[in-house]
C-alpha cells in the first residue's frame, strides 16, 4: 500500500463517518426512527440496503476464493436467487409488513407465547453477533495480507467506526451508509476486473487461460459427480440448490436484519420492488466475483509469476489485489472495508432492535447505549477469533447451519399445525444444541446440507416435544 491507496481509504472512512453524523443532525436522533426509519423507505434504498447488508467481504473471499481454488462448482447456487424470490415476494414480505412491531418475531408471541418469541430473538442475536465477529476477523486477516497492517488494528478500525455511526444515526444512517458502501465496493470491483482483463487480452483470453488451468470445472472438463446424490460430495447441483434455498429462506424470511427492511418500507409494493432490485444486484455482484476468481486463478501466468497449483483461493486473491495499480487497489480495499462495515452496522442495529422490542426488561434502554453494549464485545471477540476452516466453509457450514434453528422456529410459527408453545420452546433449545453438535462433529457432509439437516431436525424435535396428539398452539 502506498500514499495514494492510503488517501483513498482515508477519504472513504471520513465520508462514511460524516454521512452517519449528517443523518444524526438532520433527524435529531428521533427514538421513533431508530428501528424502522418511520416506515418511510422507498423501494430504491430498501433494495440497495438488503443487497449491501448481505454482501460482505466474506462473499468476496468465499465466492471468488472458491472459484480461484476449485473452479465453477459454486455457481450451481445462482438459480436459487430467482427461485427464492417467488415465495418471499408473494408471501413473506406481505406477512411481515402487515405487522406493526419492529421485531420479526413478535408474531410468535401471538401464535405461541412470549417465551418462544424471546427464544427466537435470542437465537438471532447470538447468530448475528457471531456473524459480525466472523466478518470482522476474516476481512481483517485478508486485508492484513494486502496492506501489511496488524489484524487487530484493522478489526478495531472497521468495528469502532461502524459502531459510532450506527449508535448516532440509527436506521437511516445504516441504510444510507449501506448504499454508499455498496457503490464503493462495486466500483472497485468493476475497475479491478476491467484493468485485469485488459492486461491478459480480454474475456476470450481469460476463459482460454482458465480452461488450461482447470478452473472451468465442472463444465470443462465435465465432472459427472456434479449430479451425484452422495451427501458427502463437497458440492453437487442438488446440494447447492437445496442447501442454498434453505439458507436463503433463513436469510430472507427469518433474519431480523432483512425483515426489518421489509417493515421499514413505505408500502408492501415498495418492499417487493426493493427485494426484486436486491436479487438483480446480488446476481450481478456474484457474476463479478466469478470473474474476479477466474482472474485471480490465471494471474501471473503470462510473466511466469503465477502461484503454485496448491495455493489457496485467498492467497490468489491477495496476489490479485496487490498487483492492481495504485488508487484502484486502494478503492478495492476501501470497498472491502465498506462491505464489512455494512455487515457490522446492520447486524448490530438489528440485534439492538430485537433486544429492545422482544425483551421487556430492555425496552427502555436507549438504543445508542445498547449498540455500545453489544458492539464492543463483538469487536473484542473478533480480535481473538481463530481459524475456523476456509471462509467458504465458515459461511456455509457454521453460519448457515447455525441459522437453521431460527428458521425452524419461524416456520413453526407460519404453519403451527399441532405444535404447541411448550413443544416449540423445548424443540428449539434441544435442536440448537444438536445443530451445534452436527456442525462440529459431522465433518464429511456437503457444505450446503448443514442448513437443510439442521432445519428439518429442529422442526422434527418441535413436533416431537409437542406431544403425540399435539393440540392447538398456545396463545
DRENBAVO-244140 format. One record per residue (C-alpha): residue in one letter; chain; x, y, z. Coordinates in Angstrom, 2 decimals. Layout:
REM residues N
REC   residu   chaine        xx        yy        zz
REC        a        A         X         Y         Z
...
//
This chain:
REM residues 475
REC   residu   chaine        xx        yy        zz
REC        x        A      0.00      0.00      0.00
REC        x        A      1.33      3.45     -0.93
REC        x        A      0.29      7.01     -0.18
REC        x        A     -2.34      7.16     -2.95
REC        x        A     -4.05      3.99     -1.68
REC        x        A     -3.95      5.29      1.88
REC        x        A     -5.55      8.58      0.83
REC        x        A     -8.36      6.76     -1.00
REC        x        A     -9.08      4.61      2.05
REC        x        A     -8.93      7.60      4.41
REC        x        A    -11.32      9.58      2.18
REC        x        A    -13.82      6.73      2.28
REC        x        A    -13.66      6.38      6.07
REC        x        A    -14.19     10.13      6.50
REC        x        A    -17.11     10.09      4.05
REC        x        A    -18.97      7.21      5.69
REC        x        A    -18.49      8.61      9.20
REC        x        A    -19.58     12.04      8.01
REC        x        A    -22.71     10.55      6.45
REC        x        A    -23.67      8.92      9.74
REC        x        A    -23.17     12.20     11.61
REC        x        A    -25.13     14.14      8.98
REC        x        A    -28.09     11.80      9.36
REC        x        A    -27.94     12.31     13.12
REC        x        A    -28.00     16.10     12.76
REC        x        A    -30.75     16.08     10.14
REC        x        A    -33.10     13.76     12.04
REC        x        A    -32.19     14.85     15.51
REC        x        A    -31.78     11.25     16.64
REC        x        A    -35.53     10.63     16.95
REC        x        A    -36.06      7.45     19.00
REC        x        A    -39.13      6.51     16.93
REC        x        A    -37.00      6.43     13.78
REC        x        A    -34.13      4.39     15.19
REC        x        A    -35.69      1.00     14.42
REC        x        A    -37.71      1.47     11.21
REC        x        A    -36.90      4.98      9.89
REC        x        A    -40.51      5.98     10.39
REC        x        A    -41.61      3.35      7.80
REC        x        A    -40.83      5.83      5.02
REC        x        A    -38.30      3.98      2.86
REC        x        A    -38.97      3.67     -0.86
REC        x        A    -38.00      0.65     -2.97
REC        x        A    -34.62      2.04     -4.05
REC        x        A    -32.97      2.31     -0.59
REC        x        A    -34.69     -0.91      0.52
REC        x        A    -33.22     -2.88     -2.40
REC        x        A    -29.72     -1.48     -2.13
REC        x        A    -29.70     -1.82      1.65
REC        x        A    -30.71     -5.50      1.58
REC        x        A    -28.07     -6.22     -1.08
REC        x        A    -25.35     -4.33      0.79
REC        x        A    -26.26     -5.88      4.12
REC        x        A    -25.86     -9.44      2.81
REC        x        A    -22.91     -8.75      0.50
REC        x        A    -19.95     -8.64      2.85
REC        x        A    -16.23     -9.06      2.33
REC        x        A    -16.79    -12.72      3.21
REC        x        A    -18.71    -13.05     -0.07
REC        x        A    -15.69    -11.64     -1.89
REC        x        A    -13.29    -14.02     -0.19
REC        x        A    -15.59    -17.06     -0.09
REC        x        A    -17.13    -16.87     -3.58
REC        x        A    -14.14    -15.55     -5.51
REC        x        A    -11.74    -17.65     -3.46
REC        x        A    -13.80    -20.77     -4.12
REC        x        A    -13.71    -20.09     -7.88
REC        x        A     -9.97    -19.38     -7.79
REC        x        A     -9.24    -22.63     -5.97
REC        x        A    -11.86    -25.14     -7.13
REC        x        A    -13.49    -23.78    -10.29
REC        x        A    -17.11    -23.00    -11.12
REC        x        A    -18.88    -25.54     -8.90
REC        x        A    -20.17    -22.77     -6.67
REC        x        A    -22.24    -21.14     -9.44
REC        x        A    -24.69    -24.04     -9.14
REC        x        A    -26.23    -21.99     -6.34
REC        x        A    -27.10    -18.97     -8.54
REC        x        A    -30.52    -20.27     -9.73
REC        x        A    -31.61    -20.22     -6.10
REC        x        A    -31.90    -16.41     -6.24
REC        x        A    -34.84    -16.18     -8.66
REC        x        A    -36.43    -19.31     -7.16
REC        x        A    -36.50    -17.94     -3.61
REC        x        A    -37.84    -14.60     -4.86
REC        x        A    -41.25    -16.14     -5.64
REC        x        A    -42.31    -17.17     -2.10
REC        x        A    -40.59    -14.19     -0.49
REC        x        A    -42.34    -11.60     -2.65
REC        x        A    -45.74    -13.32     -2.64
REC        x        A    -45.97    -14.43      0.97
REC        x        A    -43.09    -13.47      3.27
REC        x        A    -42.98     -9.73      2.60
REC        x        A    -46.77     -9.13      2.86
REC        x        A    -46.85    -11.24      6.04
REC        x        A    -44.18     -9.26      7.87
REC        x        A    -45.13     -5.83      6.52
REC        x        A    -48.63     -6.27      7.93
REC        x        A    -47.21     -6.48     11.47
REC        x        A    -46.72     -3.17     13.21
REC        x        A    -43.95     -4.33     15.53
REC        x        A    -40.32     -3.60     14.72
REC        x        A    -39.49     -7.20     15.67
REC        x        A    -39.62    -10.03     13.15
REC        x        A    -40.51    -12.41     16.00
REC        x        A    -43.47    -10.59     17.59
REC        x        A    -45.92    -12.86     15.73
REC        x        A    -44.51    -15.86     17.60
REC        x        A    -45.95    -14.48     20.81
REC        x        A    -49.37    -14.38     19.16
REC        x        A    -49.01    -17.92     17.75
REC        x        A    -47.37    -19.47     20.83
REC        x        A    -46.23    -17.34     23.79
REC        x        A    -43.67    -14.75     24.86
REC        x        A    -41.07    -17.39     25.75
REC        x        A    -40.95    -18.66     22.16
REC        x        A    -40.64    -15.09     20.92
REC        x        A    -37.72    -14.44     23.25
REC        x        A    -36.05    -17.72     22.24
REC        x        A    -36.19    -16.77     18.56
REC        x        A    -34.86    -13.31     19.35
REC        x        A    -32.02    -14.74     21.46
REC        x        A    -31.05    -17.19     18.71
REC        x        A    -30.99    -14.37     16.21
REC        x        A    -28.81    -12.16     18.41
REC        x        A    -26.30    -14.96     19.06
REC        x        A    -26.25    -15.88     15.36
REC        x        A    -25.77    -12.33     14.13
REC        x        A    -23.18    -11.32     16.72
REC        x        A    -21.18    -14.43     15.81
REC        x        A    -21.52    -13.36     12.17
REC        x        A    -20.28     -9.85     12.99
REC        x        A    -17.21    -11.27     14.73
REC        x        A    -16.50    -13.69     11.86
REC        x        A    -16.88    -10.95      9.23
REC        x        A    -14.54     -8.61     11.09
REC        x        A    -11.93    -11.28     11.70
REC        x        A    -11.96    -12.80      8.21
REC        x        A    -11.85     -9.42      6.50
REC        x        A     -9.03     -8.18      8.70
REC        x        A     -6.98    -11.31      8.02
REC        x        A     -7.44    -10.83      4.29
REC        x        A     -6.71     -7.10      4.27
REC        x        A     -3.69     -7.59      6.54
REC        x        A     -2.18     -9.69      3.77
REC        x        A     -2.68     -6.81      1.33
REC        x        A     -1.87     -3.78      3.45
REC        x        A      0.65     -5.18      5.91
REC        x        A     -1.31     -3.64      8.80
REC        x        A     -1.94     -5.65     12.00
REC        x        A     -5.14     -7.73     12.07
REC        x        A     -6.28     -6.29     15.40
REC        x        A     -5.82     -2.71     14.16
REC        x        A     -8.00     -3.40     11.12
REC        x        A    -10.69     -5.05     13.25
REC        x        A    -10.78     -2.09     15.62
REC        x        A    -10.84      0.46     12.81
REC        x        A    -13.79     -1.10     10.98
REC        x        A    -15.66     -2.07     14.15
REC        x        A    -15.36      1.22     16.01
REC        x        A    -16.43      3.36     13.05
REC        x        A    -19.43      1.10     12.34
REC        x        A    -20.49      1.21     16.00
REC        x        A    -20.12      5.00     16.04
REC        x        A    -22.40      5.88     13.14
REC        x        A    -24.91      3.11     13.98
REC        x        A    -25.28      4.41     17.54
REC        x        A    -25.55      8.03     16.39
REC        x        A    -27.74      7.81     13.31
REC        x        A    -30.00      4.79     13.76
REC        x        A    -31.70      3.03     10.87
REC        x        A    -31.48      5.98      8.47
REC        x        A    -27.70      6.10      8.92
REC        x        A    -27.42      2.32      8.45
REC        x        A    -29.45      2.32      5.23
REC        x        A    -27.75      5.26      3.54
REC        x        A    -24.25      4.22      4.52
REC        x        A    -25.12      0.75      3.18
REC        x        A    -25.88      2.32     -0.19
REC        x        A    -22.64      4.32     -0.20
REC        x        A    -20.67      1.22      0.77
REC        x        A    -22.26     -0.91     -1.95
REC        x        A    -21.33      1.63     -4.64
REC        x        A    -17.75      1.88     -3.35
REC        x        A    -17.28     -1.90     -3.39
REC        x        A    -18.89     -2.42     -6.79
REC        x        A    -16.92      0.47     -8.26
REC        x        A    -13.68     -1.02     -7.01
REC        x        A    -14.60     -4.48     -8.31
REC        x        A    -15.55     -3.17    -11.74
REC        x        A    -12.33     -1.19    -12.15
REC        x        A    -10.26     -4.17    -11.00
REC        x        A    -11.98     -6.50    -13.47
REC        x        A    -11.59     -4.10    -16.42
REC        x        A     -7.89     -3.50    -15.72
REC        x        A     -7.12     -7.19    -15.18
REC        x        A     -8.96     -8.21    -18.36
REC        x        A     -7.06     -5.60    -20.35
REC        x        A     -3.76     -6.98    -19.06
REC        x        A     -4.44    -10.55    -20.23
REC        x        A     -6.14     -9.69    -23.54
REC        x        A     -9.85     -9.71    -22.80
REC        x        A    -12.65    -12.12    -21.87
REC        x        A    -11.78    -14.74    -24.50
REC        x        A     -8.18    -14.92    -23.27
REC        x        A     -9.42    -15.23    -19.69
REC        x        A    -11.57    -18.27    -20.41
REC        x        A     -8.84    -19.86    -22.52
REC        x        A     -6.28    -19.49    -19.72
REC        x        A     -8.82    -20.61    -17.11
REC        x        A     -9.62    -23.75    -19.13
REC        x        A     -5.91    -24.59    -19.33
REC        x        A     -5.70    -24.25    -15.54
REC        x        A     -8.75    -26.46    -14.93
REC        x        A    -10.63    -23.51    -13.46
REC        x        A    -13.76    -24.08    -15.57
REC        x        A    -14.68    -27.34    -13.88
REC        x        A    -17.23    -28.90    -13.61
REC        x        A    -18.04    -27.83    -17.17
REC        x        A    -14.62    -28.01    -18.87
REC        x        A    -13.77    -30.81    -18.34
REC        x        A    -17.20    -32.11    -17.33
REC        x        A    -17.43    -33.61    -13.87
REC        x        A    -20.16    -36.26    -13.63
REC        x        A    -20.06    -36.03     -9.81
REC        x        A    -21.99    -32.78    -10.23
REC        x        A    -25.21    -34.85    -10.34
REC        x        A    -24.22    -37.29     -7.60
REC        x        A    -26.82    -37.94     -4.86
REC        x        A    -23.99    -38.72     -2.40
REC        x        A    -24.32    -36.23      0.51
REC        x        A    -20.56    -36.45      1.11
REC        x        A    -19.62    -34.85     -2.23
REC        x        A    -18.47    -31.32     -1.43
REC        x        A    -20.73    -29.52     -3.93
REC        x        A    -23.34    -31.02     -6.27
REC        x        A    -26.19    -29.47     -8.19
REC        x        A    -28.65    -30.86     -5.62
REC        x        A    -26.76    -29.76     -2.53
REC        x        A    -26.16    -26.30     -3.98
REC        x        A    -29.80    -25.74     -4.92
REC        x        A    -31.50    -27.34     -1.91
REC        x        A    -29.00    -26.04      0.61
REC        x        A    -28.88    -22.54     -0.83
REC        x        A    -32.68    -22.31     -0.98
REC        x        A    -32.85    -23.28      2.70
REC        x        A    -30.12    -20.81      3.62
REC        x        A    -31.83    -18.07      1.60
REC        x        A    -35.15    -18.79      3.31
REC        x        A    -33.36    -18.19      6.60
REC        x        A    -31.78    -15.05      5.24
REC        x        A    -34.86    -13.55      3.59
REC        x        A    -37.60    -14.98      5.79
REC        x        A    -36.29    -15.37      9.35
REC        x        A    -33.47    -12.83      9.68
REC        x        A    -34.42     -9.73     11.67
REC        x        A    -31.74     -7.81      9.77
REC        x        A    -33.52     -8.30      6.43
REC        x        A    -37.11     -8.46      7.65
REC        x        A    -36.61     -5.10      9.33
REC        x        A    -36.09     -3.59      5.88
REC        x        A    -39.39     -5.01      4.64
REC        x        A    -41.17     -3.44      7.60
REC        x        A    -39.40     -0.10      7.13
REC        x        A    -40.67      0.21      3.55
REC        x        A    -43.41      2.72      2.85
REC        x        A    -45.67      0.01      1.40
REC        x        A    -45.74     -3.68      0.55
REC        x        A    -45.19     -2.74     -3.09
REC        x        A    -42.06     -0.76     -2.21
REC        x        A    -40.73     -3.70     -0.19
REC        x        A    -41.41     -6.12     -3.06
REC        x        A    -39.80     -3.88     -5.67
REC        x        A    -36.84     -3.34     -3.38
REC        x        A    -36.44     -7.08     -2.92
REC        x        A    -36.54     -7.63     -6.69
REC        x        A    -33.83     -4.98     -7.06
REC        x        A    -31.79     -6.81     -4.41
REC        x        A    -31.99    -10.06     -6.40
REC        x        A    -30.74     -8.32     -9.56
REC        x        A    -27.92     -6.58     -7.69
REC        x        A    -26.88     -9.78     -5.93
REC        x        A    -26.72    -11.75     -9.19
REC        x        A    -24.70     -9.03    -10.92
REC        x        A    -22.31     -8.80     -7.97
REC        x        A    -21.80    -12.58     -7.88
REC        x        A    -21.13    -12.71    -11.61
REC        x        A    -18.47    -10.06    -11.00
REC        x        A    -17.00    -12.22     -8.24
REC        x        A    -16.80    -15.16    -10.67
REC        x        A    -14.67    -13.00    -12.97
REC        x        A    -12.50    -11.93    -10.02
REC        x        A    -12.00    -15.57     -9.03
REC        x        A    -11.02    -16.61    -12.56
REC        x        A     -8.70    -13.62    -12.93
REC        x        A     -7.06    -14.43     -9.60
REC        x        A     -6.54    -18.03    -10.78
REC        x        A     -4.74    -17.05    -14.00
REC        x        A     -2.88    -14.05    -12.58
REC        x        A      0.85    -14.15    -13.23
REC        x        A      0.76    -16.91    -15.86
REC        x        A      1.95    -14.65    -18.69
REC        x        A      5.02    -13.38    -16.82
REC        x        A      5.81    -16.65    -15.04
REC        x        A      4.99    -15.39    -11.55
REC        x        A      1.82    -17.45    -11.02
REC        x        A      1.32    -19.08     -7.63
REC        x        A      1.78    -22.88     -7.43
REC        x        A     -1.21    -25.15     -8.09
REC        x        A     -1.74    -25.88     -4.41
REC        x        A     -2.12    -22.21     -3.43
REC        x        A     -5.34    -21.35     -1.62
REC        x        A     -8.03    -19.22     -3.17
REC        x        A     -7.49    -16.49     -0.58
REC        x        A     -3.76    -16.38     -1.35
REC        x        A     -4.57    -15.96     -5.04
REC        x        A     -6.98    -13.13     -4.25
REC        x        A     -4.39    -11.33     -2.16
REC        x        A     -1.92    -11.61     -5.02
REC        x        A     -4.56    -10.35     -7.47
REC        x        A     -5.36     -7.24     -5.38
REC        x        A     -1.69     -6.45     -4.72
REC        x        A     -1.00     -6.40     -8.47
REC        x        A     -3.61     -3.70     -9.14
REC        x        A     -2.49     -0.12     -9.89
REC        x        A     -2.24      2.44     -7.10
REC        x        A     -5.56      4.09     -6.40
REC        x        A     -7.56      1.18     -7.81
REC        x        A     -6.03     -1.07     -5.18
REC        x        A     -6.95      1.47     -2.53
REC        x        A    -10.50      1.75     -3.85
REC        x        A    -10.98     -2.02     -3.75
REC        x        A     -9.59     -2.21     -0.20
REC        x        A    -11.94      0.64      0.77
REC        x        A    -14.78     -1.31     -0.85
REC        x        A    -13.95     -4.39      1.22
REC        x        A    -13.89     -2.20      4.31
REC        x        A    -17.21     -0.84      3.14
REC        x        A    -18.87     -4.21      2.80
REC        x        A    -17.53     -5.30      6.19
REC        x        A    -18.83     -2.20      7.92
REC        x        A    -22.18     -2.63      6.18
REC        x        A    -22.49     -6.11      7.66
REC        x        A    -21.37     -4.88     11.08
REC        x        A    -23.69     -1.87     11.25
REC        x        A    -26.72     -3.80     10.01
REC        x        A    -26.01     -6.73     12.32
REC        x        A    -25.61     -4.52     15.38
REC        x        A    -28.64     -2.39     14.60
REC        x        A    -30.91     -5.41     14.07
REC        x        A    -29.67     -7.01     17.31
REC        x        A    -30.46     -3.81     19.19
REC        x        A    -33.93     -3.75     17.64
REC        x        A    -34.58     -7.37     18.59
REC        x        A    -33.39     -6.92     22.17
REC        x        A    -35.21     -3.65     22.85
REC        x        A    -38.51     -4.86     21.38
REC        x        A    -38.57     -8.56     22.35
REC        x        A    -37.15     -8.37     25.90
REC        x        A    -39.44     -6.33     28.20
REC        x        A    -36.65     -5.52     30.66
REC        x        A    -34.63     -3.84     27.90
REC        x        A    -37.37     -1.83     26.20
REC        x        A    -36.50      1.38     28.00
REC        x        A    -32.77      1.07     27.31
REC        x        A    -31.52      3.78     25.00
REC        x        A    -30.71      2.29     21.56
REC        x        A    -27.32      4.01     21.32
REC        x        A    -26.32      2.54     24.68
REC        x        A    -27.44     -0.94     23.65
REC        x        A    -25.43     -0.58     20.44
REC        x        A    -22.31      0.02     22.50
REC        x        A    -23.10     -2.78     24.95
REC        x        A    -23.35     -5.45     22.24
REC        x        A    -20.99     -3.91     19.68
REC        x        A    -17.91     -3.68     21.86
REC        x        A    -17.97     -7.37     22.92
REC        x        A    -18.47     -8.43     19.29
REC        x        A    -15.43     -6.44     18.19
REC        x        A    -13.37     -7.84     21.06
REC        x        A    -14.45    -11.39     20.15
REC        x        A    -13.32    -10.79     16.57
REC        x        A     -9.84     -9.89     17.83
REC        x        A     -9.49    -13.32     19.43
REC        x        A    -11.20    -15.41     16.75
REC        x        A     -9.14    -18.35     15.50
REC        x        A     -9.07    -20.33     12.30
REC        x        A    -12.45    -21.99     11.61
REC        x        A    -11.67    -23.54      8.23
REC        x        A    -11.82    -21.83      4.85
REC        x        A    -14.00    -18.74      4.53
REC        x        A    -16.40    -20.69      2.29
REC        x        A    -16.71    -23.41      4.93
REC        x        A    -17.39    -20.83      7.64
REC        x        A    -20.16    -19.21      5.59
REC        x        A    -21.91    -22.43      4.59
REC        x        A    -21.23    -24.77      7.49
REC        x        A    -21.16    -22.70     10.65
REC        x        A    -23.22    -19.62      9.78
REC        x        A    -25.93    -21.15      7.58
REC        x        A    -26.06    -24.33      9.64
REC        x        A    -26.46    -22.46     12.92
REC        x        A    -29.11    -20.15     11.47
REC        x        A    -31.27    -23.22     10.83
REC        x        A    -32.83    -23.46     14.33
REC        x        A    -34.10    -19.90     13.95
REC        x        A    -35.66    -20.72     10.57
REC        x        A    -37.33    -23.82     12.05
REC        x        A    -38.97    -21.79     14.83
REC        x        A    -40.21    -19.15     12.37
REC        x        A    -41.60    -21.84     10.03
REC        x        A    -43.34    -23.42     13.02
REC        x        A    -44.96    -20.05     13.62
REC        x        A    -46.08    -19.80      9.99
REC        x        A    -47.56    -23.31      9.99
REC        x        A    -48.22    -24.18     13.64
REC        x        A    -50.46    -27.17     12.91
REC        x        A    -50.38    -29.35     16.01
REC        x        A    -47.29    -27.75     17.51
REC        x        A    -47.57    -26.25     20.97
REC        x        A    -45.69    -23.45     22.68
REC        x        A    -44.01    -25.92     25.03
REC        x        A    -43.02    -28.18     22.15
REC        x        A    -41.54    -25.36     20.06
REC        x        A    -39.67    -23.97     23.06
REC        x        A    -38.14    -27.31     24.05
REC        x        A    -37.57    -28.40     20.47
REC        x        A    -35.87    -25.09     19.66
REC        x        A    -33.49    -25.34     22.62
REC        x        A    -32.60    -29.03     22.15
REC        x        A    -32.43    -28.59     18.38
REC        x        A    -29.99    -25.71     18.69
REC        x        A    -27.66    -27.82     20.83
REC        x        A    -27.98    -30.70     18.34
REC        x        A    -27.27    -28.35     15.41
REC        x        A    -24.07    -27.15     17.05
REC        x        A    -23.04    -30.77     17.59
REC        x        A    -23.72    -31.64     13.93
REC        x        A    -21.65    -28.69     12.71
REC        x        A    -18.74    -29.70     14.98
REC        x        A    -18.81    -33.49     14.79
REC        x        A    -20.10    -34.26     11.27
REC        x        A    -17.26    -33.09      9.02
REC        x        A    -17.88    -35.08      5.84
REC        x        A    -21.28    -33.78      4.74
REC        x        A    -21.70    -31.50      1.72
REC        x        A    -21.36    -27.92      2.95
REC        x        A    -24.75    -26.74      1.76
REC        x        A    -26.61    -29.57      3.51
REC        x        A    -25.91    -28.40      7.06
REC        x        A    -28.68    -25.81      6.85
REC        x        A    -31.14    -28.39      5.46
REC        x        A    -30.38    -31.12      8.00
REC        x        A    -30.47    -28.77     10.99
REC        x        A    -33.73    -27.13      9.91
REC        x        A    -35.52    -30.47      9.46
REC        x        A    -34.08    -31.77     12.73
REC        x        A    -35.32    -28.80     14.78
REC        x        A    -38.78    -28.95     13.17
REC        x        A    -39.00    -32.66     13.97
REC        x        A    -38.00    -32.03     17.58
REC        x        A    -40.56    -29.24     17.93
REC        x        A    -43.27    -31.62     16.72
REC        x        A    -41.99    -34.44     18.95
REC        x        A    -41.98    -32.30     22.08
REC        x        A    -45.46    -31.02     21.24
REC        x        A    -46.77    -34.46     22.19
REC        x        A    -48.29    -37.37     20.39
REC        x        A    -51.61    -35.69     19.82
REC        x        A    -50.28    -32.16     19.71
REC        x        A    -53.15    -29.76     20.18
REC        x        A    -53.84    -26.18     19.31
REC        x        A    -50.88    -23.79     19.68
REC        x        A    -50.84    -21.86     22.90
REC        x        A    -51.80    -18.21     22.60
//
